């Protein structure tokens, strides 16, 4: 087969195959694990962001509740509801 294809062509094809195999090895052993780790970190950060948004919404609700009830509290206090 080497005589049919020629030594130069065989060497060039083998060299290109070796380069492709090296590129695939670099991807699977270096780039892909780092990509998976980065995606995991991104998912964790998105979870934290979602949790903080939920807490922020709850705090806003609490603030609105307090704003609505402070006048009622002041009225009860002024009428002597909390005095001994």
mmCIF file of the N, C-alpha and C atoms, coordinates in Angstrom:
data_MODEL
# 
_entry.id   MODEL 
# 
loop_
_atom_site.group_PDB 
_atom_site.id 
_atom_site.type_symbol 
_atom_site.label_atom_id 
_atom_site.label_alt_id 
_atom_site.label_comp_id 
_atom_site.label_asym_id 
_atom_site.label_entity_id 
_atom_site.label_seq_id 
_atom_site.pdbx_PDB_ins_code 
_atom_site.Cartn_x 
_atom_site.Cartn_y 
_atom_site.Cartn_z 
_atom_site.occupancy 
_atom_site.B_iso_or_equiv 
_atom_site.pdbx_formal_charge 
_atom_site.auth_seq_id 
_atom_site.auth_comp_id 
_atom_site.auth_asym_id 
_atom_site.auth_atom_id 
_atom_site.pdbx_PDB_model_num 
ATOM 1   N N  . UNK A 1 1  ? 0.823   -1.181 0.000  1.00 0.00 ? 1  UNK A N  1 
ATOM 2   C CA . UNK A 1 1  ? 0.000   0.000  0.000  1.00 0.00 ? 1  UNK A CA 1 
ATOM 3   C C  . UNK A 1 1  ? 0.871   1.250  0.000  1.00 0.00 ? 1  UNK A C  1 
ATOM 4   N N  . UNK A 1 2  ? 1.998   1.176  0.685  1.00 0.00 ? 2  UNK A N  1 
ATOM 5   C CA . UNK A 1 2  ? 2.884   2.337  0.734  1.00 0.00 ? 2  UNK A CA 1 
ATOM 6   C C  . UNK A 1 2  ? 3.398   2.667  -0.658 1.00 0.00 ? 2  UNK A C  1 
ATOM 7   N N  . UNK A 1 3  ? 3.695   1.656  -1.465 1.00 0.00 ? 3  UNK A N  1 
ATOM 8   C CA . UNK A 1 3  ? 4.182   1.913  -2.814 1.00 0.00 ? 3  UNK A CA 1 
ATOM 9   C C  . UNK A 1 3  ? 3.090   2.527  -3.683 1.00 0.00 ? 3  UNK A C  1 
ATOM 10  N N  . UNK A 1 4  ? 1.813   2.139  -3.432 1.00 0.00 ? 4  UNK A N  1 
ATOM 11  C CA . UNK A 1 4  ? 0.722   2.687  -4.229 1.00 0.00 ? 4  UNK A CA 1 
ATOM 12  C C  . UNK A 1 4  ? 0.483   4.165  -3.902 1.00 0.00 ? 4  UNK A C  1 
ATOM 13  N N  . UNK A 1 5  ? 0.472   4.490  -2.684 1.00 0.00 ? 5  UNK A N  1 
ATOM 14  C CA . UNK A 1 5  ? 0.171   5.852  -2.281 1.00 0.00 ? 5  UNK A CA 1 
ATOM 15  C C  . UNK A 1 5  ? 1.402   6.731  -2.381 1.00 0.00 ? 5  UNK A C  1 
ATOM 16  N N  . UNK A 1 6  ? 2.501   6.186  -2.080 1.00 0.00 ? 6  UNK A N  1 
ATOM 17  C CA . UNK A 1 6  ? 3.738   6.951  -2.107 1.00 0.00 ? 6  UNK A CA 1 
ATOM 18  C C  . UNK A 1 6  ? 4.147   7.316  -0.687 1.00 0.00 ? 6  UNK A C  1 
ATOM 19  N N  . UNK A 1 7  ? 5.431   7.297  -0.478 1.00 0.00 ? 7  UNK A N  1 
ATOM 20  C CA . UNK A 1 7  ? 5.976   7.560  0.858  1.00 0.00 ? 7  UNK A CA 1 
ATOM 21  C C  . UNK A 1 7  ? 5.655   8.983  1.301  1.00 0.00 ? 7  UNK A C  1 
ATOM 22  N N  . UNK A 1 8  ? 5.795   9.957  0.438  1.00 0.00 ? 8  UNK A N  1 
ATOM 23  C CA . UNK A 1 8  ? 5.542   11.336 0.838  1.00 0.00 ? 8  UNK A CA 1 
ATOM 24  C C  . UNK A 1 8  ? 4.087   11.532 1.248  1.00 0.00 ? 8  UNK A C  1 
ATOM 25  N N  . UNK A 1 9  ? 3.187   10.996 0.467  1.00 0.00 ? 9  UNK A N  1 
ATOM 26  C CA . UNK A 1 9  ? 1.768   11.132 0.798  1.00 0.00 ? 9  UNK A CA 1 
ATOM 27  C C  . UNK A 1 9  ? 1.438   10.430 2.117  1.00 0.00 ? 9  UNK A C  1 
ATOM 28  N N  . UNK A 1 10 ? 2.027   9.256  2.303  1.00 0.00 ? 10 UNK A N  1 
ATOM 29  C CA . UNK A 1 10 ? 1.798   8.515  3.534  1.00 0.00 ? 10 UNK A CA 1 
ATOM 30  C C  . UNK A 1 10 ? 2.307   9.301  4.747  1.00 0.00 ? 10 UNK A C  1 
ATOM 31  N N  . UNK A 1 11 ? 3.467   9.923  4.621  1.00 0.00 ? 11 UNK A N  1 
ATOM 32  C CA . UNK A 1 11 ? 4.036   10.712 5.712  1.00 0.00 ? 11 UNK A CA 1 
ATOM 33  C C  . UNK A 1 11 ? 3.154   11.931 5.993  1.00 0.00 ? 11 UNK A C  1 
ATOM 34  N N  . UNK A 1 12 ? 2.695   12.605 4.946  1.00 0.00 ? 12 UNK A N  1 
ATOM 35  C CA . UNK A 1 12 ? 1.849   13.784 5.123  1.00 0.00 ? 12 UNK A CA 1 
ATOM 36  C C  . UNK A 1 12 ? 0.526   13.394 5.780  1.00 0.00 ? 12 UNK A C  1 
ATOM 37  N N  . UNK A 1 13 ? -0.105  12.335 5.323  1.00 0.00 ? 13 UNK A N  1 
ATOM 38  C CA . UNK A 1 13 ? -1.367  11.883 5.904  1.00 0.00 ? 13 UNK A CA 1 
ATOM 39  C C  . UNK A 1 13 ? -1.146  11.464 7.365  1.00 0.00 ? 13 UNK A C  1 
ATOM 40  N N  . UNK A 1 14 ? -0.057  10.753 7.639  1.00 0.00 ? 14 UNK A N  1 
ATOM 41  C CA . UNK A 1 14 ? 0.246   10.345 9.014  1.00 0.00 ? 14 UNK A CA 1 
ATOM 42  C C  . UNK A 1 14 ? 0.487   11.557 9.903  1.00 0.00 ? 14 UNK A C  1 
ATOM 43  N N  . UNK A 1 15 ? 1.199   12.554 9.382  1.00 0.00 ? 15 UNK A N  1 
ATOM 44  C CA . UNK A 1 15 ? 1.455   13.769 10.146 1.00 0.00 ? 15 UNK A CA 1 
ATOM 45  C C  . UNK A 1 15 ? 0.157   14.515 10.433 1.00 0.00 ? 15 UNK A C  1 
ATOM 46  N N  . UNK A 1 16 ? -0.715  14.631 9.449  1.00 0.00 ? 16 UNK A N  1 
ATOM 47  C CA . UNK A 1 16 ? -2.004  15.291 9.654  1.00 0.00 ? 16 UNK A CA 1 
ATOM 48  C C  . UNK A 1 16 ? -2.862  14.516 10.656 1.00 0.00 ? 16 UNK A C  1 
ATOM 49  N N  . UNK A 1 17 ? -2.830  13.205 10.593 1.00 0.00 ? 17 UNK A N  1 
ATOM 50  C CA . UNK A 1 17 ? -3.566  12.381 11.542 1.00 0.00 ? 17 UNK A CA 1 
ATOM 51  C C  . UNK A 1 17 ? -3.022  12.584 12.958 1.00 0.00 ? 17 UNK A C  1 
ATOM 52  N N  . UNK A 1 18 ? -1.708  12.645 13.096 1.00 0.00 ? 18 UNK A N  1 
ATOM 53  C CA . UNK A 1 18 ? -1.100  12.858 14.411 1.00 0.00 ? 18 UNK A CA 1 
ATOM 54  C C  . UNK A 1 18 ? -1.474  14.235 14.961 1.00 0.00 ? 18 UNK A C  1 
ATOM 55  N N  . UNK A 1 19 ? -1.487  15.247 14.111 1.00 0.00 ? 19 UNK A N  1 
ATOM 56  C CA . UNK A 1 19 ? -1.868  16.596 14.547 1.00 0.00 ? 19 UNK A CA 1 
ATOM 57  C C  . UNK A 1 19 ? -3.320  16.609 14.998 1.00 0.00 ? 19 UNK A C  1 
ATOM 58  N N  . UNK A 1 20 ? -4.204  15.959 14.249 1.00 0.00 ? 20 UNK A N  1 
ATOM 59  C CA . UNK A 1 20 ? -5.614  15.885 14.629 1.00 0.00 ? 20 UNK A CA 1 
ATOM 60  C C  . UNK A 1 20 ? -5.803  15.133 15.948 1.00 0.00 ? 20 UNK A C  1 
ATOM 61  N N  . UNK A 1 21 ? -5.086  14.038 16.119 1.00 0.00 ? 21 UNK A N  1 
ATOM 62  C CA . UNK A 1 21 ? -5.183  13.287 17.363 1.00 0.00 ? 21 UNK A CA 1 
ATOM 63  C C  . UNK A 1 21 ? -4.667  14.117 18.542 1.00 0.00 ? 21 UNK A C  1 
ATOM 64  N N  . UNK A 1 22 ? -3.611  14.877 18.331 1.00 0.00 ? 22 UNK A N  1 
ATOM 65  C CA . UNK A 1 22 ? -3.086  15.740 19.394 1.00 0.00 ? 22 UNK A CA 1 
ATOM 66  C C  . UNK A 1 22 ? -4.100  16.828 19.746 1.00 0.00 ? 22 UNK A C  1 
ATOM 67  N N  . UNK A 1 23 ? -4.743  17.392 18.734 1.00 0.00 ? 23 UNK A N  1 
ATOM 68  C CA . UNK A 1 23 ? -5.744  18.426 18.986 1.00 0.00 ? 23 UNK A CA 1 
ATOM 69  C C  . UNK A 1 23 ? -6.925  17.850 19.762 1.00 0.00 ? 23 UNK A C  1 
ATOM 70  N N  . UNK A 1 24 ? -7.366  16.661 19.409 1.00 0.00 ? 24 UNK A N  1 
ATOM 71  C CA . UNK A 1 24 ? -8.474  16.013 20.113 1.00 0.00 ? 24 UNK A CA 1 
ATOM 72  C C  . UNK A 1 24 ? -8.072  15.705 21.553 1.00 0.00 ? 24 UNK A C  1 
ATOM 73  N N  . UNK A 1 25 ? -6.864  15.237 21.758 1.00 0.00 ? 25 UNK A N  1 
ATOM 74  C CA . UNK A 1 25 ? -6.385  14.930 23.109 1.00 0.00 ? 25 UNK A CA 1 
ATOM 75  C C  . UNK A 1 25 ? -6.326  16.195 23.961 1.00 0.00 ? 25 UNK A C  1 
ATOM 76  N N  . UNK A 1 26 ? -5.836  17.285 23.394 1.00 0.00 ? 26 UNK A N  1 
ATOM 77  C CA . UNK A 1 26 ? -5.782  18.547 24.130 1.00 0.00 ? 26 UNK A CA 1 
ATOM 78  C C  . UNK A 1 26 ? -7.184  18.989 24.502 1.00 0.00 ? 26 UNK A C  1 
ATOM 79  N N  . UNK A 1 27 ? -8.114  18.848 23.589 1.00 0.00 ? 27 UNK A N  1 
ATOM 80  C CA . UNK A 1 27 ? -9.486  19.262 23.881 1.00 0.00 ? 27 UNK A CA 1 
ATOM 81  C C  . UNK A 1 27 ? -10.078 18.422 25.015 1.00 0.00 ? 27 UNK A C  1 
ATOM 82  N N  . UNK A 1 28 ? -9.987  17.100 24.890 1.00 0.00 ? 28 UNK A N  1 
ATOM 83  C CA . UNK A 1 28 ? -10.641 16.232 25.874 1.00 0.00 ? 28 UNK A CA 1 
ATOM 84  C C  . UNK A 1 28 ? -9.958  16.218 27.233 1.00 0.00 ? 28 UNK A C  1 
ATOM 85  N N  . UNK A 1 29 ? -8.655  16.461 27.276 1.00 0.00 ? 29 UNK A N  1 
ATOM 86  C CA . UNK A 1 29 ? -7.952  16.383 28.554 1.00 0.00 ? 29 UNK A CA 1 
ATOM 87  C C  . UNK A 1 29 ? -7.677  17.745 29.179 1.00 0.00 ? 29 UNK A C  1 
ATOM 88  N N  . UNK A 1 30 ? -7.870  18.811 28.433 1.00 0.00 ? 30 UNK A N  1 
ATOM 89  C CA . UNK A 1 30 ? -7.562  20.126 28.981 1.00 0.00 ? 30 UNK A CA 1 
ATOM 90  C C  . UNK A 1 30 ? -8.752  21.075 28.885 1.00 0.00 ? 30 UNK A C  1 
ATOM 91  N N  . UNK A 1 31 ? -9.235  21.295 27.695 1.00 0.00 ? 31 UNK A N  1 
ATOM 92  C CA . UNK A 1 31 ? -10.263 22.312 27.475 1.00 0.00 ? 31 UNK A CA 1 
ATOM 93  C C  . UNK A 1 31 ? -11.621 21.854 28.001 1.00 0.00 ? 31 UNK A C  1 
ATOM 94  N N  . UNK A 1 32 ? -12.028 20.637 27.710 1.00 0.00 ? 32 UNK A N  1 
ATOM 95  C CA . UNK A 1 32 ? -13.358 20.156 28.106 1.00 0.00 ? 32 UNK A CA 1 
ATOM 96  C C  . UNK A 1 32 ? -13.539 20.120 29.626 1.00 0.00 ? 32 UNK A C  1 
ATOM 97  N N  . UNK A 1 33 ? -12.580 19.616 30.407 1.00 0.00 ? 33 UNK A N  1 
ATOM 98  C CA . UNK A 1 33 ? -12.778 19.653 31.872 1.00 0.00 ? 33 UNK A CA 1 
ATOM 99  C C  . UNK A 1 33 ? -12.903 21.076 32.418 1.00 0.00 ? 33 UNK A C  1 
ATOM 100 N N  . UNK A 1 34 ? -12.108 21.990 31.885 1.00 0.00 ? 34 UNK A N  1 
ATOM 101 C CA . UNK A 1 34 ? -12.203 23.381 32.331 1.00 0.00 ? 34 UNK A CA 1 
ATOM 102 C C  . UNK A 1 34 ? -13.550 23.981 31.944 1.00 0.00 ? 34 UNK A C  1 
ATOM 103 N N  . UNK A 1 35 ? -14.039 23.636 30.772 1.00 0.00 ? 35 UNK A N  1 
ATOM 104 C CA . UNK A 1 35 ? -15.342 24.111 30.326 1.00 0.00 ? 35 UNK A CA 1 
ATOM 105 C C  . UNK A 1 35 ? -16.444 23.578 31.234 1.00 0.00 ? 35 UNK A C  1 
ATOM 106 N N  . UNK A 1 36 ? -16.378 22.303 31.583 1.00 0.00 ? 36 UNK A N  1 
ATOM 107 C CA . UNK A 1 36 ? -17.370 21.717 32.476 1.00 0.00 ? 36 UNK A CA 1 
ATOM 108 C C  . UNK A 1 36 ? -17.327 22.382 33.847 1.00 0.00 ? 36 UNK A C  1 
ATOM 109 N N  . UNK A 1 37 ? -16.128 22.644 34.350 1.00 0.00 ? 37 UNK A N  1 
ATOM 110 C CA . UNK A 1 37 ? -15.989 23.306 35.649 1.00 0.00 ? 37 UNK A CA 1 
ATOM 111 C C  . UNK A 1 37 ? -16.567 24.725 35.605 1.00 0.00 ? 37 UNK A C  1 
ATOM 112 N N  . UNK A 1 38 ? -16.285 25.438 34.531 1.00 0.00 ? 38 UNK A N  1 
ATOM 113 C CA . UNK A 1 38 ? -16.807 26.801 34.390 1.00 0.00 ? 38 UNK A CA 1 
ATOM 114 C C  . UNK A 1 38 ? -18.333 26.791 34.302 1.00 0.00 ? 38 UNK A C  1 
ATOM 115 N N  . UNK A 1 39 ? -18.889 25.826 33.604 1.00 0.00 ? 39 UNK A N  1 
ATOM 116 C CA . UNK A 1 39 ? -20.348 25.736 33.510 1.00 0.00 ? 39 UNK A CA 1 
ATOM 117 C C  . UNK A 1 39 ? -20.969 25.397 34.867 1.00 0.00 ? 39 UNK A C  1 
ATOM 118 N N  . UNK A 1 40 ? -20.287 24.560 35.646 1.00 0.00 ? 40 UNK A N  1 
ATOM 119 C CA . UNK A 1 40 ? -20.762 24.254 36.989 1.00 0.00 ? 40 UNK A CA 1 
ATOM 120 C C  . UNK A 1 40 ? -20.737 25.483 37.886 1.00 0.00 ? 40 UNK A C  1 
ATOM 121 N N  . UNK A 1 41 ? -19.658 26.263 37.788 1.00 0.00 ? 41 UNK A N  1 
ATOM 122 C CA . UNK A 1 41 ? -19.569 27.489 38.572 1.00 0.00 ? 41 UNK A CA 1 
ATOM 123 C C  . UNK A 1 41 ? -20.644 28.484 38.147 1.00 0.00 ? 41 UNK A C  1 
ATOM 124 N N  . UNK A 1 42 ? -20.908 28.550 36.853 1.00 0.00 ? 42 UNK A N  1 
ATOM 125 C CA . UNK A 1 42 ? -21.954 29.446 36.352 1.00 0.00 ? 42 UNK A CA 1 
ATOM 126 C C  . UNK A 1 42 ? -23.317 29.039 36.891 1.00 0.00 ? 42 UNK A C  1 
ATOM 127 N N  . UNK A 1 43 ? -23.599 27.742 36.895 1.00 0.00 ? 43 UNK A N  1 
ATOM 128 C CA . UNK A 1 43 ? -24.874 27.266 37.433 1.00 0.00 ? 43 UNK A CA 1 
ATOM 129 C C  . UNK A 1 43 ? -24.990 27.590 38.922 1.00 0.00 ? 43 UNK A C  1 
ATOM 130 N N  . UNK A 1 44 ? -23.890 27.430 39.661 1.00 0.00 ? 44 UNK A N  1 
ATOM 131 C CA . UNK A 1 44 ? -23.911 27.750 41.093 1.00 0.00 ? 44 UNK A CA 1 
ATOM 132 C C  . UNK A 1 44 ? -24.164 29.241 41.312 1.00 0.00 ? 44 UNK A C  1 
ATOM 133 N N  . UNK A 1 45 ? -23.519 30.072 40.526 1.00 0.00 ? 45 UNK A N  1 
ATOM 134 C CA . UNK A 1 45 ? -23.724 31.519 40.649 1.00 0.00 ? 45 UNK A CA 1 
ATOM 135 C C  . UNK A 1 45 ? -25.149 31.912 40.274 1.00 0.00 ? 45 UNK A C  1 
ATOM 136 N N  . UNK A 1 46 ? -25.690 31.277 39.248 1.00 0.00 ? 46 UNK A N  1 
ATOM 137 C CA . UNK A 1 46 ? -27.076 31.567 38.875 1.00 0.00 ? 46 UNK A CA 1 
ATOM 138 C C  . UNK A 1 46 ? -28.030 31.173 39.998 1.00 0.00 ? 46 UNK A C  1 
ATOM 139 N N  . UNK A 1 47 ? -27.725 30.073 40.692 1.00 0.00 ? 47 UNK A N  1 
ATOM 140 C CA . UNK A 1 47 ? -28.534 29.675 41.839 1.00 0.00 ? 47 UNK A CA 1 
ATOM 141 C C  . UNK A 1 47 ? -28.452 30.690 42.961 1.00 0.00 ? 47 UNK A C  1 
ATOM 142 N N  . UNK A 1 48 ? -27.245 31.185 43.233 1.00 0.00 ? 48 UNK A N  1 
ATOM 143 C CA . UNK A 1 48 ? -27.080 32.203 44.268 1.00 0.00 ? 48 UNK A CA 1 
ATOM 144 C C  . UNK A 1 48 ? -27.817 33.491 43.903 1.00 0.00 ? 48 UNK A C  1 
ATOM 145 N N  . UNK A 1 49 ? -27.742 33.868 42.639 1.00 0.00 ? 49 UNK A N  1 
ATOM 146 C CA . UNK A 1 49 ? -28.435 35.077 42.183 1.00 0.00 ? 49 UNK A CA 1 
ATOM 147 C C  . UNK A 1 49 ? -29.944 34.915 42.374 1.00 0.00 ? 49 UNK A C  1 
ATOM 148 N N  . UNK A 1 50 ? -30.457 33.758 42.009 1.00 0.00 ? 50 UNK A N  1 
ATOM 149 C CA . UNK A 1 50 ? -31.889 33.506 42.173 1.00 0.00 ? 50 UNK A CA 1 
ATOM 150 C C  . UNK A 1 50 ? -32.295 33.572 43.643 1.00 0.00 ? 50 UNK A C  1 
ATOM 151 N N  . UNK A 1 51 ? -31.467 32.987 44.504 1.00 0.00 ? 51 UNK A N  1 
ATOM 152 C CA . UNK A 1 51 ? -31.755 33.021 45.943 1.00 0.00 ? 51 UNK A CA 1 
ATOM 153 C C  . UNK A 1 51 ? -31.753 34.455 46.469 1.00 0.00 ? 51 UNK A C  1 
ATOM 154 N N  . UNK A 1 52 ? -30.777 35.250 46.035 1.00 0.00 ? 52 UNK A N  1 
ATOM 155 C CA . UNK A 1 52 ? -30.709 36.643 46.476 1.00 0.00 ? 52 UNK A CA 1 
ATOM 156 C C  . UNK A 1 52 ? -31.886 37.453 45.952 1.00 0.00 ? 52 UNK A C  1 
ATOM 157 N N  . UNK A 1 53 ? -32.326 37.176 44.737 1.00 0.00 ? 53 UNK A N  1 
ATOM 158 C CA . UNK A 1 53 ? -33.495 37.872 44.199 1.00 0.00 ? 53 UNK A CA 1 
ATOM 159 C C  . UNK A 1 53 ? -34.743 37.540 45.002 1.00 0.00 ? 53 UNK A C  1 
ATOM 160 N N  . UNK A 1 54 ? -34.859 36.288 45.418 1.00 0.00 ? 54 UNK A N  1 
ATOM 161 C CA . UNK A 1 54 ? -36.005 35.891 46.242 1.00 0.00 ? 54 UNK A CA 1 
ATOM 162 C C  . UNK A 1 54 ? -35.959 36.600 47.592 1.00 0.00 ? 54 UNK A C  1 
ATOM 163 N N  . UNK A 1 55 ? -34.776 36.644 48.207 1.00 0.00 ? 55 UNK A N  1 
ATOM 164 C CA . UNK A 1 55 ? -34.638 37.342 49.489 1.00 0.00 ? 55 UNK A CA 1 
ATOM 165 C C  . UNK A 1 55 ? -34.939 38.829 49.334 1.00 0.00 ? 55 UNK A C  1 
ATOM 166 N N  . UNK A 1 56 ? -34.478 39.412 48.236 1.00 0.00 ? 56 UNK A N  1 
ATOM 167 C CA . UNK A 1 56 ? -34.716 40.831 47.971 1.00 0.00 ? 56 UNK A CA 1 
ATOM 168 C C  . UNK A 1 56 ? -36.213 41.107 47.843 1.00 0.00 ? 56 UNK A C  1 
ATOM 169 N N  . UNK A 1 57 ? -36.918 40.241 47.148 1.00 0.00 ? 57 UNK A N  1 
ATOM 170 C CA . UNK A 1 57 ? -38.367 40.412 46.997 1.00 0.00 ? 57 UNK A CA 1 
ATOM 171 C C  . UNK A 1 57 ? -39.070 40.297 48.351 1.00 0.00 ? 57 UNK A C  1 
ATOM 172 N N  . UNK A 1 58 ? -38.615 39.367 49.188 1.00 0.00 ? 58 UNK A N  1 
ATOM 173 C CA . UNK A 1 58 ? -39.224 39.199 50.508 1.00 0.00 ? 58 UNK A CA 1 
ATOM 174 C C  . UNK A 1 58 ? -38.971 40.438 51.373 1.00 0.00 ? 58 UNK A C  1 
ATOM 175 N N  . UNK A 1 59 ? -37.774 41.001 51.291 1.00 0.00 ? 59 UNK A N  1 
ATOM 176 C CA . UNK A 1 59 ? -37.457 42.201 52.071 1.00 0.00 ? 59 UNK A CA 1 
ATOM 177 C C  . UNK A 1 59 ? -38.305 43.375 51.598 1.00 0.00 ? 59 UNK A C  1 
ATOM 178 N N  . UNK A 1 60 ? -38.488 43.500 50.294 1.00 0.00 ? 60 UNK A N  1 
ATOM 179 C CA . UNK A 1 60 ? -39.337 44.570 49.768 1.00 0.00 ? 60 UNK A CA 1 
ATOM 180 C C  . UNK A 1 60 ? -40.770 44.419 50.273 1.00 0.00 ? 60 UNK A C  1 
ATOM 181 N N  . UNK A 1 61 ? -41.254 43.176 50.330 1.00 0.00 ? 61 UNK A N  1 
ATOM 182 C CA . UNK A 1 61 ? -42.603 42.932 50.850 1.00 0.00 ? 61 UNK A CA 1 
ATOM 183 C C  . UNK A 1 61 ? -42.687 43.325 52.316 1.00 0.00 ? 61 UNK A C  1 
ATOM 184 N N  . UNK A 1 62 ? -41.669 42.973 53.084 1.00 0.00 ? 62 UNK A N  1 
ATOM 185 C CA . UNK A 1 62 ? -41.650 43.322 54.508 1.00 0.00 ? 62 UNK A CA 1 
ATOM 186 C C  . UNK A 1 62 ? -41.633 44.838 54.700 1.00 0.00 ? 62 UNK A C  1 
ATOM 187 N N  . UNK A 1 63 ? -40.869 45.524 53.881 1.00 0.00 ? 63 UNK A N  1 
ATOM 188 C CA . UNK A 1 63 ? -40.805 46.987 53.993 1.00 0.00 ? 63 UNK A CA 1 
ATOM 189 C C  . UNK A 1 63 ? -42.173 47.598 53.682 1.00 0.00 ? 63 UNK A C  1 
ATOM 190 N N  . UNK A 1 64 ? -42.832 47.109 52.661 1.00 0.00 ? 64 UNK A N  1 
ATOM 191 C CA . UNK A 1 64 ? -44.169 47.617 52.331 1.00 0.00 ? 64 UNK A CA 1 
ATOM 192 C C  . UNK A 1 64 ? -45.152 47.335 53.467 1.00 0.00 ? 64 UNK A C  1 
ATOM 193 N N  . UNK A 1 65 ? -45.050 46.154 54.066 1.00 0.00 ? 65 UNK A N  1 
ATOM 194 C CA . UNK A 1 65 ? -45.916 45.810 55.196 1.00 0.00 ? 65 UNK A CA 1 
ATOM 195 C C  . UNK A 1 65 ? -45.687 46.776 56.358 1.00 0.00 ? 65 UNK A C  1 
ATOM 196 N N  . UNK A 1 66 ? -44.408 47.063 56.641 1.00 0.00 ? 66 UNK A N  1 
ATOM 197 C CA . UNK A 1 66 ? -44.096 47.998 57.728 1.00 0.00 ? 66 UNK A CA 1 
ATOM 198 C C  . UNK A 1 66 ? -44.613 49.399 57.419 1.00 0.00 ? 66 UNK A C  1 
ATOM 199 N N  . UNK A 1 67 ? -44.446 49.842 56.183 1.00 0.00 ? 67 UNK A N  1 
ATOM 200 C CA . UNK A 1 67 ? -44.932 51.174 55.814 1.00 0.00 ? 67 UNK A CA 1 
ATOM 201 C C  . UNK A 1 67 ? -46.436 51.282 55.999 1.00 0.00 ? 67 UNK A C  1 
ATOM 202 N N  . UNK A 1 68 ? -47.150 50.205 55.709 1.00 0.00 ? 68 UNK A N  1 
ATOM 203 C CA . UNK A 1 68 ? -48.607 50.219 55.851 1.00 0.00 ? 68 UNK A CA 1 
ATOM 204 C C  . UNK A 1 68 ? -49.027 50.173 57.317 1.00 0.00 ? 68 UNK A C  1 
ATOM 205 N N  . UNK A 1 69 ? -48.253 49.502 58.161 1.00 0.00 ? 69 UNK A N  1 
ATOM 206 C CA . UNK A 1 69 ? -48.684 49.276 59.543 1.00 0.00 ? 69 UNK A CA 1 
ATOM 207 C C  . UNK A 1 69 ? -48.108 50.257 60.555 1.00 0.00 ? 69 UNK A C  1 
ATOM 208 N N  . UNK A 1 70 ? -47.119 51.049 60.204 1.00 0.00 ? 70 UNK A N  1 
ATOM 209 C CA . UNK A 1 70 ? -46.567 52.026 61.145 1.00 0.00 ? 70 UNK A CA 1 
ATOM 210 C C  . UNK A 1 70 ? -47.620 53.043 61.576 1.00 0.00 ? 70 UNK A C  1 
ATOM 211 N N  . UNK A 1 71 ? -48.430 53.582 60.678 1.00 0.00 ? 71 UNK A N  1 
ATOM 212 C CA . UNK A 1 71 ? -49.471 54.515 61.147 1.00 0.00 ? 71 UNK A CA 1 
ATOM 213 C C  . UNK A 1 71 ? -50.470 53.857 62.103 1.00 0.00 ? 71 UNK A C  1 
ATOM 214 N N  . UNK A 1 72 ? -50.809 52.595 61.851 1.00 0.00 ? 72 UNK A N  1 
ATOM 215 C CA . UNK A 1 72 ? -51.723 51.885 62.752 1.00 0.00 ? 72 UNK A CA 1 
ATOM 216 C C  . UNK A 1 72 ? -51.071 51.697 64.125 1.00 0.00 ? 72 UNK A C  1 
ATOM 217 N N  . UNK A 1 73 ? -49.808 51.364 64.145 1.00 0.00 ? 73 UNK A N  1 
ATOM 218 C CA . UNK A 1 73 ? -49.083 51.200 65.410 1.00 0.00 ? 73 UNK A CA 1 
ATOM 219 C C  . UNK A 1 73 ? -49.037 52.523 66.168 1.00 0.00 ? 73 UNK A C  1 
ATOM 220 N N  . UNK A 1 74 ? -48.717 53.577 65.452 1.00 0.00 ? 74 UNK A N  1 
ATOM 221 C CA . UNK A 1 74 ? -48.649 54.896 66.102 1.00 0.00 ? 74 UNK A CA 1 
ATOM 222 C C  . UNK A 1 74 ? -50.019 55.302 66.670 1.00 0.00 ? 74 UNK A C  1 
ATOM 223 N N  . UNK A 1 75 ? -51.079 54.991 65.960 1.00 0.00 ? 75 UNK A N  1 
ATOM 224 C CA . UNK A 1 75 ? -52.420 55.320 66.446 1.00 0.00 ? 75 UNK A CA 1 
ATOM 225 C C  . UNK A 1 75 ? -52.739 54.527 67.715 1.00 0.00 ? 75 UNK A C  1 
ATOM 226 N N  . UNK A 1 76 ? -52.386 53.244 67.738 1.00 0.00 ? 76 UNK A N  1 
ATOM 227 C CA . UNK A 1 76 ? -52.611 52.435 68.936 1.00 0.00 ? 76 UNK A CA 1 
ATOM 228 C C  . UNK A 1 76 ? -51.766 52.937 70.103 1.00 0.00 ? 76 UNK A C  1 
ATOM 229 N N  . UNK A 1 77 ? -50.539 53.304 69.829 1.00 0.00 ? 77 UNK A N  1 
ATOM 230 C CA . UNK A 1 77 ? -49.651 53.809 70.876 1.00 0.00 ? 77 UNK A CA 1 
ATOM 231 C C  . UNK A 1 77 ? -50.185 55.128 71.434 1.00 0.00 ? 77 UNK A C  1 
ATOM 232 N N  . UNK A 1 78 ? -50.635 55.995 70.547 1.00 0.00 ? 78 UNK A N  1 
ATOM 233 C CA . UNK A 1 78 ? -51.165 57.289 70.983 1.00 0.00 ? 78 UNK A CA 1 
ATOM 234 C C  . UNK A 1 78 ? -52.440 57.130 71.813 1.00 0.00 ? 78 UNK A C  1 
ATOM 235 N N  . UNK A 1 79 ? -53.218 56.095 71.554 1.00 0.00 ? 79 UNK A N  1 
ATOM 236 C CA . UNK A 1 79 ? -54.451 55.849 72.316 1.00 0.00 ? 79 UNK A CA 1 
ATOM 237 C C  . UNK A 1 79 ? -54.177 55.116 73.625 1.00 0.00 ? 79 UNK A C  1 
ATOM 238 N N  . UNK A 1 80 ? -52.921 54.809 73.917 1.00 0.00 ? 80 UNK A N  1 
ATOM 239 C CA . UNK A 1 80 ? -52.578 54.188 75.183 1.00 0.00 ? 80 UNK A CA 1 
ATOM 240 C C  . UNK A 1 80 ? -52.715 52.682 75.208 1.00 0.00 ? 80 UNK A C  1 
ATOM 241 N N  . UNK A 1 81 ? -52.742 52.039 74.064 1.00 0.00 ? 81 UNK A N  1 
ATOM 242 C CA . UNK A 1 81 ? -52.899 50.600 74.004 1.00 0.00 ? 81 UNK A CA 1 
ATOM 243 C C  . UNK A 1 81 ? -51.709 49.870 74.644 1.00 0.00 ? 81 UNK A C  1 
ATOM 244 N N  . UNK A 1 82 ? -50.514 50.418 74.513 1.00 0.00 ? 82 UNK A N  1 
ATOM 245 C CA . UNK A 1 82 ? -49.323 49.745 75.017 1.00 0.00 ? 82 UNK A CA 1 
ATOM 246 C C  . UNK A 1 82 ? -48.908 50.186 76.406 1.00 0.00 ? 82 UNK A C  1 
ATOM 247 N N  . UNK A 1 83 ? -49.609 51.116 77.007 1.00 0.00 ? 83 UNK A N  1 
ATOM 248 C CA . UNK A 1 83 ? -49.216 51.581 78.331 1.00 0.00 ? 83 UNK A CA 1 
ATOM 249 C C  . UNK A 1 83 ? -49.672 50.583 79.398 1.00 0.00 ? 83 UNK A C  1 
ATOM 250 N N  . UNK A 1 84 ? -48.974 50.614 80.510 1.00 0.00 ? 84 UNK A N  1 
ATOM 251 C CA . UNK A 1 84 ? -49.294 49.665 81.591 1.00 0.00 ? 84 UNK A CA 1 
ATOM 252 C C  . UNK A 1 84 ? -50.497 50.090 82.283 1.00 0.00 ? 84 UNK A C  1 
# 
